[in-house]
Amino acid sequence: MTFSPRAIFQRANGYDGVRPINIYLLRLLYILMFFVLGKQTWTHIFTRQEPWNPTDAVVWCVWTAFATLAGLGIVRPLKMLPIIFLEIFYKVLWLLLVAYPLWSKGTLAGSPAEATTSAFMWVILPIVAVPWGYAFVNYIYKPKSKTIEGEQKKTSSSKTRHPEESMETQSNVINLTETAAAVAGPYANLAVAYVNDHVVRMSVMTESFYWHRHPNSDETFLVLEGELLIDIGDKTVTLTRGKMTTVPKNVPHRTRPGTARSVNLTVELSAMGTVRLDQPL
């Protein structure tokens, strides 16, 4: 197996589409925080002899907690992104409030703030390391879309329909092409038909869905448009138009478009449960 340097700049399956280069840079930051900053802060705390000034104590306690919690980021780089946000925020804020006024007056060089300014200018590294697209969607704003959980509620309510109403609905001709064309959002999962105790859904996506499993139902996929990638553990199943496959129940998986947009049908139990996963098991 050969290694391609370009691969680290391509979106990865195992980290919700985040590029490996971002994961490597984030882990580097966490390592520096945990070992370098952590050594300085813990050493200062344990070796200090004189009584603490309350304000100084707050500063050193915050830095020590910050450096120690960064250790979790070495293992869970995306989960601990708020630590990186904190670092970027307080360093940029300090540079604006303290360093910039001194620099604009030409008095920064030789001032007590010069050394801290030099250290804080490295804030460019965490700014580059953060996968901002992932951060925006997961921490700031996630567009509303029709997901499996929402459709499950509709499925449950559909069981109370009058039998004659159900038969009339099922006899309607469904134009799947028009249904898919009407979807404008990044992700939609629509129930298009019910067959006995199963439901046929249409999934339209332009971005990855999260890792999950279904404890009580297999799930069959049939691609209508584009290319669908199904990540199962460390393997990926590729489906193009007209191809289908079945993911057994309880198997962790994630779907994502292999092209700019993919449209597929799924067949599953109407009462299928969904368990969201942070990572594949």
N, C-alpha and C positions, 0 to 999 in steps of 0.2 A: 504494500500500500504506500503510495507516494504522497508527500505533503505539498500542498500548493499554498504559497503565501497569500494568494488571493482569497483563499477559503476563510481566513479570519475576518475579512471584510464583508462576507456574505451572511445573510440572516440564518441563524441556527435553529434547529428543531427543538433542542432541549431547553431553551431559555425564552420561550414566548416570542420567537422571531428576532431577539436581540443579537446583534453581531458579536462573534467571539472576541473581537478586538476590544469592545466595550467591557465585556466580562473580565478580560485580562487586566485592563487598565483599572477597573474598579477594585479587583483583588489586590493589585499593587498598592492602591491608595489605602485600603484597609490594613494591609500588612505594615505600611509605613506608620499609620496612625497607631496601630496596636503595639508595635514593637519599639519604634523610635519615640513617638510622643508619649506612649505609655511608660516607657522606661524613665523619661525625664520627669513626668508628673508623679509617678509612684515613688521615685527616688527622693524628690523634693518633699513629699508628704512624710515619708518615713524618717528622713534625716533632719528635718527641721527641729530646732531646739527651742527657739523663742516662742512666746505665745502668738497665736494667730490674730492678725488684723481681720475683723469680720468680712470686710470687702474682699481682701486678698484670698481669704479662705473660700469664698464663693467662687472666685475665678478658678482656683486650683481644683476645687471639687468638680466643677463643670468640665474642665479639661480632662480630668482623670476619668470621669464617667464617660465622656465622649470617646476617649482613646480605648477604654476597656470594652465598651459596646461595639466598637469597630471590629473587634475580634469575631463577632458573629457574622459580619459581612464577608469574611474570608470564605465562609462556608455557604452563606446565603447572600450573594452580592446584590441581587435585585430587591430582596426583602428589606435590606438595610439602607436603601437609597435615601431615606430621610436624613440619615447621618451625613451624607454627602451634601444634601440640600442645606443643612445647617452650616456646614463648613463654607460652602460657597456664599451663603447669605451673610454670615458675620464677617468674613474676610473682605468681601466686596463693600459692605457697609462701612467697615473700618477704613478702607482705602479712600472712600468718598468723603468721610467725615474728618479724617485726620491727615492722611497722606496728600490728597489732592490739593487742599488749601495751602499746605506748606510748599508743595511742588510749584504751584501756580505763582507763588511769591518768590521762588528761588531760594527758599530757606530749608529745604528738605535735607540736602547734603550736610552731614555733620550734626544733624539734630538727633535727639533721642529716638525719634520715630524712624530713622533711616534703616536700622537693622530689621525692625518689624516689617517695614515696607518691603524690603528685599525678600523676606520670607513669605509674605502674603501675596507677592506677585505671582507665586507658583500656583495661585488659585486657578490659573488657566488649565492646569492638568485635570482637576475634577470637572471643570466645565466641559472639557473635551471628552472625558470618560463617560459622562452621563448619557444614556440613550434617551434623548429628550422626547422622541416620539412615544416611546413606551411610558416614560414618566408622565407625560401629559394625559395619556389615555387612562392610566391606572391611578394617578394621584390628584388630577385636577378636574378633568371632564371626560366622562365616557358617554358617547352618544347613545341615546335610548334606542333599543332595537328589540325586536320580538325574539326572545330566546326560548329555549326548550322549557324552562320553568314556567314562563308565562303561558305557553301553549298547553302545558299540562293542566292548568286551571281551566282553560277552555274545554279540554277533553273531558274533564270531570263533569263540567256543567252540561256537556252535550248528552250525557247519559240520561238526563231527565227529560229529553225531548219526547214529544208524542210520537208513537211509531209511524203514523201516517206522514207526519212532517219529516221524519227521518228518511222514509222511502222516497218522498218527493225530492229531498235534497240530494240523495244519492243518485237519482236518475238524471240529474243535470249533467250536461256535457261540460267538462272543464278544459279550458284552453290554457295549457301550461305555458306556452310561449308568451301569451299576453300577461299572464300572472307574473311571470318572471320579469318581463319588461317593465311592469309597473313598480317594481321595487327600486328605490333610489338610494337607500341607506347602505352602510358598509356591511350590515348583516341582517338577515331576516329568516325566520323559521316559521313557516305557515302550514297549518293543517289543511290539506286540500281534499281529503276523502277519508271515510271510515269504512272498514271492512270487518264485520263481526267484532272481535275484540281488539282489532289492530287499527292503526292510523297510518295514513300515507301523508308524509310531510314534504314540503318543498323548502330547500335551504338555498338561499342566495347569499353569497359572501364575496367580499373584496379584501377581507383581513382574516387573520387566524381566529379560531374559536379556542376556548381554554381547555386544558386537560380535564377529562372527566371519565366516569364509568357509569354503566347502567346495571344495577344489582339484580334486576328481575326481567331483563329482556335482551335478546339479541337485537342487532341493528343492521339492516341491509341498506346499502348505498347503491344508487344507480345514477350515473352522471348524464345530464341532459345537455350541458353546455360547458365549454372550457375544460379545465383539468382540475381534478380534486386530489389533494394529497392527504393521506390518513397516516398520521404518526402513531405507531404502536410500539411503545418502548423505544429502543434505539433503531427501529426499522421504519421505513416509510413505504406505504403502498400507493402507487400512482394509478389513478383511474382517469381515462379519457372518455369522450362522448360514446355512449352505448355500452360501457363496461360497468360491472357491478361486483360487489364483494360484501361479505357479512362479517361484522365484528361480534364475537360471542359476548354474552353478558359477563359483567364483572371485569372485563379487560380494559385497562386504562388506555385511552386514545384521545387524539385531538385531530380535528379537520382544519385544513387551510387551503386556500386557492393556489393552484400551481400556475395559473394564468392571472391576468388582471381581475378577472371575475369568473366565478364558477357557479353553476346551478346544478343541484342534484336532488333526487328523491330519496327519502328514507322510509322504510317500513318497519314498524315496531309496535309493541303493545301499547294500547291507548293509555294504560295506567303505568307506563314505564317511569321508573324513578331515575333521577340523575344526581350523582354525587360529584361535586367539583373537587378537583385535585390541584395542589400547588405545583407538583412535579409528577412525572410518571413514576409509578412504583416499580 
